[in-house]
Amino acid sequence: MEDRIINLESKLCLAEDLLEELNRTVWRQQEQLDHLQAQLRLLYQQMQGGAEGSAEKRDLREEIPPHY
């Protein structure tokens, strides 16, 4: 009986460690998602702002590679 209790306590300890590691992993992934979403918002804003202002200033001759 005592061996079964010790075995259950060991399994509970391992399960708690695993749960804590999974929580840390989820937290890190959420931090990465938040960071990526902020970068995406910034890129979108730059594209929106750049698209409006660059339509007038765009010169196709400047976009031709120098070897042509």
N, C-alpha and C positions, 0 to 999 in steps of 0.2 A: 504493500500500500504506500509506504513511504517513497519507494522508488518511482511510483506513478506520479506522486505529488511533485517530486523533484523534476521529473521529466516534463510535467505540465508547466512548472515554473520556468524551466529552461526555454521551452517553446514560447511562453508568454514574453520572456525577456527578448528573445530573438524577434518576435513579432513587433514588439514596441520599438526596437532598434530599426527594423525595416520600415515601419510606419514613419518614424522620424526622418529617415533618409528620403523616403518618398515625399514627405512634406517639404523638405529642403529643395528637392529636385523641382517640384511644382512651383515653389517660390522663385527659384532661379529662372525657370522658363517664363514665368509671368513677368519678371523683370526684363528679360530679353524681349518679350513681346511688346511691352510698354515702350522700350527703347526703339525697337524697329518701327512701331506705329508712329512715334514722334519723328523719326527720320523720314518716314513716308509722307507725313503731313508737311514737313519742311520741303521735301522735294516737290510735292504737289503745288505748294505755294510758290516755289521758285519757277516751276513750269508755267503756272498761271500768270504770274507777274512777268516772266520773260517772254511769253507768247504774245502778250499784248504790246509790249514795248519793242520787241524785236521785229515785228512784221513790217514796220516802217524802215528800220535801219538795216534790214537784211540785204546784202549784196551778193548775188550768186557768183560773181567773179572772184570774190574772196574765198568761196568755198571750193573752188577748183583746185585740185592738188597741184603743187608746183611743177611736177614733171610734165604737165600738159601744155 
